[in-house]
């Protein structure tokens, strides 16, 4: 019983909206932005596109007190990608037009990972939760020159938690960790070659 409670807490604390929000707050600092009014606007805009919009359907489920906030049914999952994918496209256009190249990379990387996840999700229940943890943390590790990469050791804890609460099996969480980490690394470095 205690293990289930711990697993539930870990699932919440290491969820993508929380990790993405932390990423949005810290990222501008490591990109060299001065802490001023523009910094806070950038933080708020990026939180909207990276931490709120992709998970808006989950927040709606929480408000409606829906029991299954993690959307366990495979057939229900694809429609919940719409807001996030549209948000990543719109944010990429906005950031590109403002010459915010790294934010353009963040948006396009998130878009690539979301589209790959959606394709997989049509047939198989890969762990979106683990992907959503690894992607922003990997991006933060890249821009901080590896400073935050030790936090990726929390990934196995989250994987254990998702298996413990019976949301996924081990193969699904390993696949999520692989896509979230290595898919993000590959996409971000490839995009950096073209945009920076």
C-alpha positions in Angstrom: 0.0 0.0 0.0 2.8 2.4 1.0 4.6 1.7 -2.3 1.4 2.6 -4.3 1.1 5.9 -2.4 4.8 6.6 -3.1 4.4 5.7 -6.7 1.4 8.0 -7.1 3.3 10.9 -5.5 6.3 10.3 -7.8 4.0 10.2 -10.8 2.6 13.6 -9.8 5.9 15.3 -8.8 7.7 14.1 -11.9 4.9 14.8 -14.3 5.5 16.8 -17.4 3.5 20.0 -16.4 5.7 20.3 -13.3 9.0 19.5 -15.0 8.2 21.6 -18.1 7.3 24.6 -15.8 10.7 24.3 -14.1 12.3 24.1 -17.5 10.5 27.3 -18.6 11.6 29.2 -15.5 15.3 28.1 -15.7 15.9 28.0 -19.5 16.1 31.7 -20.2 18.8 32.1 -17.5 21.0 29.5 -19.2 20.4 31.1 -22.6 21.8 34.3 -21.3 18.7 36.4 -20.9 18.7 39.3 -18.4 16.3 38.9 -15.5 13.8 41.7 -16.3 10.2 42.2 -17.5 11.0 40.5 -20.8 12.4 37.5 -19.0 9.1 37.0 -17.1 7.0 37.4 -20.2 9.1 34.7 -22.0 8.7 32.4 -18.9 4.9 32.9 -18.9 4.6 32.4 -22.7 6.7 29.3 -22.7 4.8 27.9 -19.7 1.6 28.4 -21.7 2.9 26.6 -24.8 5.1 23.9 -23.1 3.4 23.2 -19.7 -0.2 24.2 -20.0 -1.5 23.8 -23.5 -0.2 20.2 -24.2 -1.9 19.0 -21.0 -5.0 21.2 -21.1 -7.2 18.1 -21.6 -5.7 16.5 -18.5 -6.4 19.7 -16.5 -10.0 19.6 -17.7 -10.3 16.0 -16.5 -9.0 17.0 -13.1 -11.5 19.9 -12.9 -14.3 17.6 -13.8 -13.0 15.1 -11.2 -12.5 12.4 -13.8 -10.9 9.3 -12.2 -8.6 8.5 -15.1 -6.6 11.7 -15.4 -3.7 9.8 -17.1 -6.0 8.6 -19.9 -5.5 4.8 -19.6 -7.6 3.8 -22.5 -5.4 3.6 -25.7 -8.3 4.6 -28.0 -8.9 7.8 -26.1 -5.3 9.0 -26.2 -4.9 10.4 -29.8 -7.4 13.2 -29.5 -5.5 14.6 -26.5 -2.5 15.4 -28.7 -4.3 18.0 -30.7 -3.9 21.0 -28.4 -0.2 20.3 -27.8 0.7 19.7 -31.4 -1.1 22.9 -32.5 0.6 24.8 -29.6 4.0 23.6 -30.7 3.4 24.7 -34.3 2.1 28.1 -33.3 4.9 28.6 -30.8 7.6 27.6 -33.3 6.2 30.2 -35.7 6.0 32.9 -33.0 9.5 32.2 -31.7 11.0 32.0 -35.2 9.5 35.3 -36.1 10.9 36.9 -32.9 14.4 35.3 -33.8 14.3 33.3 -30.6 16.2 30.4 -32.2 16.6 28.2 -29.1 12.9 28.5 -28.3 12.1 27.6 -32.0 14.2 24.5 -31.4 12.4 23.7 -28.2 9.0 23.9 -30.0 10.1 21.9 -33.0 11.7 19.3 -30.9 8.6 19.0 -28.8 6.5 18.8 -32.0 8.7 16.0 -33.4 8.5 14.0 -30.2 4.8 14.6 -29.9 4.2 13.4 -33.5 6.3 10.3 -33.0 4.5 9.6 -29.8 1.1 10.0 -31.4 2.0 7.6 -34.2 3.1 5.0 -31.7 0.1 5.6 -29.5 -2.2 4.7 -32.4 -1.1 1.1 -31.9 0.7 0.8 -28.6 0.6 2.4 -25.1 4.1 4.0 -24.8 4.6 6.0 -21.6 3.8 9.6 -22.4 4.4 10.4 -18.8 8.1 9.3 -19.0 8.5 11.0 -22.3 7.1 14.2 -20.8 9.6 14.0 -18.0 12.7 13.2 -20.1 12.1 15.7 -23.0 12.2 19.0 -21.0 14.9 17.7 -18.7 17.1 16.6 -21.7 16.6 20.1 -23.3 17.6 21.7 -20.0 20.7 19.5 -19.9 21.7 20.5 -23.4 21.5 24.3 -22.8 23.1 24.0 -19.3 26.1 22.1 -20.8 25.1 19.0 -18.9 24.6 20.6 -15.5 21.1 19.2 -15.1 21.8 15.8 -16.8 22.3 14.1 -13.3 18.6 14.7 -12.7 17.9 12.1 -15.5 18.8 9.5 -12.8 15.3 10.2 -11.5 14.0 8.5 -14.7 14.1 5.0 -13.3 12.2 6.1 -10.2 9.4 7.5 -12.5 9.5 4.3 -14.6 9.1 2.2 -11.4 6.2 4.4 -10.3 4.4 4.1 -13.6 4.7 0.3 -13.5 3.8 0.2 -9.8 0.5 2.1 -10.4 -0.2 -0.3 -13.3 -0.3 2.5 -15.9 2.4 0.7 -18.0 4.6 -2.3 -18.3 8.4 -2.1 -18.2 8.8 -2.2 -22.0 6.4 0.8 -22.4 8.3 2.9 -19.8 11.7 2.0 -21.3 10.5 3.0 -24.7 9.2 6.3 -23.2 12.6 7.0 -21.6 14.4 6.2 -24.9 12.2 8.4 -27.0 12.1 11.2 -24.4 15.9 11.2 -24.0 17.6 10.1 -27.2 14.8 11.3 -29.5 15.1 14.7 -27.9 18.9 14.7 -28.1 18.9 13.7 -31.8 16.1 16.2 -32.8 17.5 19.1 -30.9 21.1 18.7 -32.2 19.8 18.2 -35.8 17.6 21.3 -35.5 20.5 23.3 -34.0 22.6 22.5 -37.1 20.0 24.2 -39.3 18.9 27.1 -37.0 21.9 28.2 -35.0 
